[in-house]
Amino acid sequence: MSSTSDLAPPPKRDARLLASGALGIAWVVFPPLAGFYIFYDLADIAAFLSTDTSRGFWAYVAVFAISAGMGLLPTYSQAFLGGWVFGMQTGLGGAILGFSGGAAIGYMFARLVTGRSVDGWIDRHSRGRVIRDALARGSVRRTLAVVTLLRLPPSSPFALTNYALGATRIPFWIVMLATPIGMLPRTAIVCFLASAAREGGATDILGVYNDTPKWVLVTGIVVSIAVIAAIGHLANRALDSMVGVSTR
């Protein structure tokens, strides 16, 4: 009969991995809920930023970068605010600066919190490791394309994507190059709609929704499906070639 001293100690919990999981959950849940605040208080925020448009613009960019990077507010509502207050061109420029800064902040914060814990967890699961290496450890061209695709669809959660890119240690320069390329189309649409709605006399978000062309909604759905299909195709091809069996 073995004594209690012979029993192996229970495995230690990875505190960093637990913190990484908590951060991931927070960045999934919080931004969509907080985004309603901007729409709810749109008139008051717009009035504040319009008091001094020069200072208001840079305040907008700074708050956009920090709040998006820390997973406090989503990019779509802040881009809408930029188009609403500053117009299409200036609002789009401010939004690009804002989410680019937010991408840098979110990426570095995710790296700080997760360290190598998420990468280590993936390494212990062969299927996840193959997919990660195929998408994120391949050629520069492929990795750049994948990150751009992740940023492209309107349904792509900004904070969670920052988390994934930082946790899997995608090269920082690729993240900073792919982010504005991928997010430019959807951000331009949001800024255009906000600017047009404001010029058309809309006073609240309900009026904007009623005036949104249906093709915009259809395009968002089609792009999202195409991105998911493209990434899935890359993953399946990598698995087929590397493990020698079909994953479909």
DRENDO-1510 file (C-alpha; in Angstrom, 1 decimal, always signed):
<recs>
REC; n; res; u; v; w
REC; 1; MET; +0.0; +0.0; +0.0 .
REC; 2; SER; +1.5; +3.3; -1.0 .
REC; 3; SER; +1.9; +6.1; +1.5 .
REC; 4; THR; +0.5; +9.5; +0.9 .
REC; 5; SER; +4.1; +10.8; +0.4 .
REC; 6; ASP; +4.3; +8.5; -2.7 .
REC; 7; LEU; +1.4; +10.0; -4.4 .
REC; 8; ALA; +2.2; +12.4; -7.2 .
REC; 9; PRO; +1.2; +16.0; -6.5 .
REC; 10; PRO; -1.7; +17.4; -8.4 .
REC; 11; PRO; -0.7; +19.3; -11.5 .
REC; 12; LYS; -0.4; +23.0; -11.0 .
REC; 13; ARG; -2.7; +25.3; -12.7 .
REC; 14; ASP; -1.2; +27.7; -15.2 .
REC; 15; ALA; -2.1; +31.1; -13.8 .
REC; 16; ARG; -1.1; +32.9; -17.0 .
REC; 17; LEU; -3.3; +30.6; -19.1 .
REC; 18; LEU; -6.2; +31.2; -16.7 .
REC; 19; ALA; -5.6; +35.0; -17.0 .
REC; 20; SER; -5.4; +34.6; -20.8 .
REC; 21; GLY; -8.8; +32.8; -20.8 .
REC; 22; ALA; -10.4; +35.5; -18.7 .
REC; 23; LEU; -9.1; +38.2; -21.0 .
REC; 24; GLY; -10.4; +36.4; -24.0 .
REC; 25; ILE; -13.8; +36.1; -22.5 .
REC; 26; ALA; -13.9; +39.7; -21.4 .
REC; 27; TRP; -12.9; +40.9; -24.9 .
REC; 28; VAL; -15.7; +38.8; -26.4 .
REC; 29; VAL; -18.5; +40.0; -24.1 .
REC; 30; PHE; -17.7; +43.6; -23.1 .
REC; 31; PRO; -17.2; +45.6; -26.4 .
REC; 32; PRO; -20.6; +44.8; -28.0 .
REC; 33; LEU; -22.4; +45.7; -24.8 .
REC; 34; ALA; -20.4; +48.9; -24.3 .
REC; 35; GLY; -20.9; +49.9; -27.9 .
REC; 36; PHE; -24.5; +50.7; -27.3 .
REC; 37; TYR; -23.4; +53.6; -25.0 .
REC; 38; ILE; -22.1; +55.6; -28.0 .
REC; 39; PHE; -25.3; +55.1; -29.9 .
REC; 40; TYR; -27.4; +55.9; -26.9 .
REC; 41; ASP; -25.5; +59.1; -26.1 .
REC; 42; LEU; -24.6; +60.0; -29.6 .
REC; 43; ALA; -25.9; +63.6; -29.6 .
REC; 44; ASP; -24.2; +64.6; -26.4 .
REC; 45; ILE; -20.8; +63.1; -27.4 .
REC; 46; ALA; -21.1; +64.7; -30.8 .
REC; 47; ALA; -21.8; +68.1; -29.3 .
REC; 48; PHE; -18.8; +67.8; -27.0 .
REC; 49; LEU; -16.4; +66.8; -29.8 .
REC; 50; SER; -17.8; +69.6; -32.0 .
REC; 51; THR; -17.0; +72.3; -29.5 .
REC; 52; ASP; -13.4; +72.5; -30.7 .
REC; 53; THR; -13.1; +70.3; -33.8 .
REC; 54; SER; -9.3; +70.4; -33.8 .
REC; 55; ARG; -8.9; +69.3; -30.2 .
REC; 56; GLY; -12.0; +67.1; -30.5 .
REC; 57; PHE; -10.5; +65.2; -33.4 .
REC; 58; TRP; -7.3; +64.3; -31.5 .
REC; 59; ALA; -9.3; +63.5; -28.4 .
REC; 60; TYR; -11.5; +61.2; -30.6 .
REC; 61; VAL; -8.4; +59.4; -32.0 .
REC; 62; ALA; -6.8; +59.0; -28.6 .
REC; 63; VAL; -10.0; +57.6; -26.9 .
REC; 64; PHE; -10.6; +55.4; -30.0 .
REC; 65; ALA; -7.1; +53.9; -29.8 .
REC; 66; ILE; -7.1; +53.3; -26.0 .
REC; 67; SER; -10.7; +52.0; -25.6 .
REC; 68; ALA; -10.5; +49.8; -28.7 .
REC; 69; GLY; -7.0; +48.5; -27.7 .
REC; 70; MET; -8.1; +47.7; -24.2 .
REC; 71; GLY; -11.3; +46.0; -25.4 .
REC; 72; LEU; -13.6; +48.6; -23.8 .
REC; 73; LEU; -15.4; +49.8; -26.9 .
REC; 74; PRO; -16.0; +48.3; -30.4 .
REC; 75; THR; -14.6; +49.9; -33.5 .
REC; 76; TYR; -17.8; +50.1; -35.4 .
REC; 77; SER; -19.6; +52.4; -33.0 .
REC; 78; GLN; -16.5; +54.7; -32.8 .
REC; 79; ALA; -16.1; +54.8; -36.6 .
REC; 80; PHE; -19.7; +55.7; -36.8 .
REC; 81; LEU; -19.1; +58.5; -34.3 .
REC; 82; GLY; -16.2; +59.8; -36.4 .
REC; 83; GLY; -18.2; +60.0; -39.6 .
REC; 84; TRP; -21.1; +61.6; -37.7 .
REC; 85; VAL; -19.1; +64.3; -36.1 .
REC; 86; PHE; -16.2; +65.0; -38.6 .
REC; 87; GLY; -17.7; +63.9; -41.9 .
REC; 88; MET; -16.7; +61.1; -44.3 .
REC; 89; GLN; -13.0; +62.0; -45.1 .
REC; 90; THR; -11.9; +63.4; -41.7 .
REC; 91; GLY; -13.9; +60.8; -39.8 .
REC; 92; LEU; -12.4; +58.0; -41.8 .
REC; 93; GLY; -8.9; +59.4; -41.3 .
REC; 94; GLY; -9.5; +59.6; -37.5 .
REC; 95; ALA; -10.9; +56.1; -37.4 .
REC; 96; ILE; -7.9; +54.6; -39.3 .
REC; 97; LEU; -5.6; +56.3; -36.8 .
REC; 98; GLY; -7.8; +55.1; -33.9 .
REC; 99; PHE; -8.0; +51.5; -34.8 .
REC; 100; SER; -4.4; +51.3; -35.9 .
REC; 101; GLY; -3.4; +52.6; -32.5 .
REC; 102; GLY; -5.9; +50.2; -30.9 .
REC; 103; ALA; -4.4; +47.3; -32.8 .
REC; 104; ALA; -0.9; +48.1; -31.4 .
REC; 105; ILE; -2.2; +48.6; -27.8 .
REC; 106; GLY; -4.4; +45.4; -27.9 .
REC; 107; TYR; -1.6; +43.3; -29.5 .
REC; 108; MET; +1.0; +44.4; -26.9 .
REC; 109; PHE; -1.4; +44.0; -24.0 .
REC; 110; ALA; -2.4; +40.5; -25.2 .
REC; 111; ARG; +1.3; +39.6; -25.5 .
REC; 112; LEU; +1.9; +40.9; -22.0 .
REC; 113; VAL; -1.0; +38.9; -20.4 .
REC; 114; THR; -0.7; +35.7; -22.3 .
REC; 115; GLY; +3.1; +35.4; -22.7 .
REC; 116; ARG; +3.7; +32.0; -24.2 .
REC; 117; SER; +0.9; +30.3; -22.4 .
REC; 118; VAL; -1.6; +30.1; -25.3 .
REC; 119; ASP; +1.1; +29.2; -27.7 .
REC; 120; GLY; +2.2; +26.5; -25.3 .
REC; 121; TRP; -1.3; +25.2; -25.0 .
REC; 122; ILE; -1.7; +25.0; -28.8 .
REC; 123; ASP; +1.6; +23.2; -29.0 .
REC; 124; ARG; +0.2; +20.4; -26.8 .
REC; 125; HIS; -2.7; +19.8; -29.3 .
REC; 126; SER; -1.5; +18.5; -32.6 .
REC; 127; ARG; -4.5; +19.6; -34.7 .
REC; 128; GLY; -4.4; +23.1; -33.3 .
REC; 129; ARG; -0.7; +23.3; -33.8 .
REC; 130; VAL; -0.9; +22.2; -37.4 .
REC; 131; ILE; -3.6; +24.8; -38.1 .
REC; 132; ARG; -1.8; +27.6; -36.3 .
REC; 133; ASP; +1.5; +26.8; -38.1 .
REC; 134; ALA; -0.3; +26.7; -41.5 .
REC; 135; LEU; -2.0; +30.0; -40.9 .
REC; 136; ALA; +0.5; +32.0; -38.8 .
REC; 137; ARG; +3.9; +30.3; -39.2 .
REC; 138; GLY; +4.0; +30.0; -43.0 .
REC; 139; SER; +5.3; +32.4; -45.6 .
REC; 140; VAL; +5.0; +36.2; -44.9 .
REC; 141; ARG; +2.6; +36.5; -47.8 .
REC; 142; ARG; +0.3; +33.9; -46.4 .
REC; 143; THR; +0.3; +35.2; -42.9 .
REC; 144; LEU; -0.3; +38.8; -44.2 .
REC; 145; ALA; -3.2; +37.5; -46.3 .
REC; 146; VAL; -4.7; +35.6; -43.3 .
REC; 147; VAL; -4.5; +38.6; -40.9 .
REC; 148; THR; -6.0; +40.8; -43.6 .
REC; 149; LEU; -8.9; +38.4; -44.1 .
REC; 150; LEU; -9.4; +38.2; -40.3 .
REC; 151; ARG; -9.8; +42.0; -40.3 .
REC; 152; LEU; -12.0; +42.3; -43.3 .
REC; 153; PRO; -15.5; +41.1; -42.4 .
REC; 154; PRO; -17.9; +43.4; -40.4 .
REC; 155; SER; -18.5; +40.5; -38.0 .
REC; 156; SER; -14.8; +40.2; -37.0 .
REC; 157; PRO; -14.5; +41.2; -33.4 .
REC; 158; PHE; -11.6; +43.7; -33.1 .
REC; 159; ALA; -10.5; +43.1; -29.5 .
REC; 160; LEU; -10.7; +39.3; -29.8 .
REC; 161; THR; -8.7; +39.4; -33.1 .
REC; 162; ASN; -6.0; +41.4; -31.3 .
REC; 163; TYR; -6.0; +38.8; -28.6 .
REC; 164; ALA; -5.6; +35.9; -31.1 .
REC; 165; LEU; -2.8; +37.7; -33.0 .
REC; 166; GLY; -0.9; +38.6; -29.8 .
REC; 167; ALA; -1.3; +35.3; -28.1 .
REC; 168; THR; -0.1; +33.4; -31.2 .
REC; 169; ARG; +2.8; +35.8; -31.6 .
REC; 170; ILE; +2.1; +37.0; -35.1 .
REC; 171; PRO; +4.9; +39.4; -36.2 .
REC; 172; PHE; +3.9; +42.9; -35.0 .
REC; 173; TRP; +4.7; +44.6; -38.3 .
REC; 174; ILE; +2.4; +42.2; -40.2 .
REC; 175; VAL; -0.4; +43.1; -37.8 .
REC; 176; MET; +0.1; +46.8; -38.2 .
REC; 177; LEU; +0.2; +46.5; -42.0 .
REC; 178; ALA; -2.7; +44.1; -42.4 .
REC; 179; THR; -5.0; +45.9; -40.0 .
REC; 180; PRO; -5.7; +49.1; -42.0 .
REC; 181; ILE; -5.8; +47.2; -45.2 .
REC; 182; GLY; -8.4; +44.8; -43.9 .
REC; 183; MET; -10.5; +47.2; -42.0 .
REC; 184; LEU; -10.5; +50.1; -44.4 .
REC; 185; PRO; -13.5; +48.9; -46.6 .
REC; 186; ARG; -16.0; +48.3; -43.7 .
REC; 187; THR; -14.8; +51.5; -41.8 .
REC; 188; ALA; -15.3; +53.6; -44.9 .
REC; 189; ILE; -18.8; +52.3; -45.3 .
REC; 190; VAL; -19.7; +53.1; -41.7 .
REC; 191; CYS; -18.2; +56.6; -41.9 .
REC; 192; PHE; -20.0; +57.2; -45.1 .
REC; 193; LEU; -23.4; +56.1; -43.7 .
REC; 194; ALA; -22.9; +58.2; -40.6 .
REC; 195; SER; -21.9; +61.3; -42.5 .
REC; 196; ALA; -24.7; +60.9; -45.0 .
REC; 197; ALA; -27.2; +60.3; -42.3 .
REC; 198; ARG; -26.1; +63.4; -40.4 .
REC; 199; GLU; -26.2; +65.6; -43.5 .
REC; 200; GLY; -29.6; +64.1; -44.3 .
REC; 201; GLY; -31.0; +65.3; -41.0 .
REC; 202; ALA; -31.0; +62.1; -39.0 .
REC; 203; THR; -30.9; +62.7; -35.2 .
REC; 204; ASP; -30.7; +59.2; -33.8 .
REC; 205; ILE; -29.5; +55.7; -34.7 .
REC; 206; LEU; -33.0; +54.4; -35.5 .
REC; 207; GLY; -33.2; +56.9; -38.4 .
REC; 208; VAL; -29.8; +55.8; -39.7 .
REC; 209; TYR; -30.8; +52.1; -39.6 .
REC; 210; ASN; -34.0; +52.8; -41.6 .
REC; 211; ASP; -32.0; +54.6; -44.2 .
REC; 212; THR; -29.2; +52.0; -44.6 .
REC; 213; PRO; -29.2; +50.4; -48.1 .
REC; 214; LYS; -30.0; +46.7; -48.0 .
REC; 215; TRP; -27.0; +45.9; -50.2 .
REC; 216; VAL; -24.7; +46.9; -47.3 .
REC; 217; LEU; -26.2; +44.2; -45.1 .
REC; 218; VAL; -26.0; +41.6; -47.8 .
REC; 219; THR; -22.4; +42.5; -48.6 .
REC; 220; GLY; -21.4; +42.1; -45.0 .
REC; 221; ILE; -22.9; +38.6; -44.8 .
REC; 222; VAL; -21.3; +37.5; -48.1 .
REC; 223; VAL; -17.9; +38.8; -47.1 .
REC; 224; SER; -18.1; +37.1; -43.7 .
REC; 225; ILE; -18.9; +33.7; -45.3 .
REC; 226; ALA; -16.2; +34.1; -47.9 .
REC; 227; VAL; -13.5; +34.9; -45.2 .
REC; 228; ILE; -14.6; +31.9; -43.1 .
REC; 229; ALA; -14.5; +29.6; -46.1 .
REC; 230; ALA; -11.1; +30.9; -47.2 .
REC; 231; ILE; -9.5; +30.3; -43.8 .
REC; 232; GLY; -11.1; +26.9; -43.4 .
REC; 233; HIS; -9.8; +25.9; -46.9 .
REC; 234; LEU; -6.3; +26.9; -45.9 .
REC; 235; ALA; -6.5; +25.0; -42.7 .
REC; 236; ASN; -7.9; +21.9; -44.3 .
REC; 237; ARG; -5.2; +21.9; -47.1 .
REC; 238; ALA; -2.5; +22.2; -44.4 .
REC; 239; LEU; -3.9; +19.3; -42.4 .
REC; 240; ASP; -4.4; +17.1; -45.4 .
REC; 241; SER; -0.8; +17.6; -46.6 .
REC; 242; MET; +0.8; +17.5; -43.1 .
REC; 243; VAL; -1.0; +14.6; -41.5 .
REC; 244; GLY; -1.9; +12.7; -44.7 .
REC; 245; VAL; -5.6; +12.4; -44.1 .
REC; 246; SER; -8.7; +14.4; -45.2 .
REC; 247; THR; -10.3; +16.7; -42.6 .
REC; 248; ARG; -13.5; +17.2; -44.6 .
</recs>
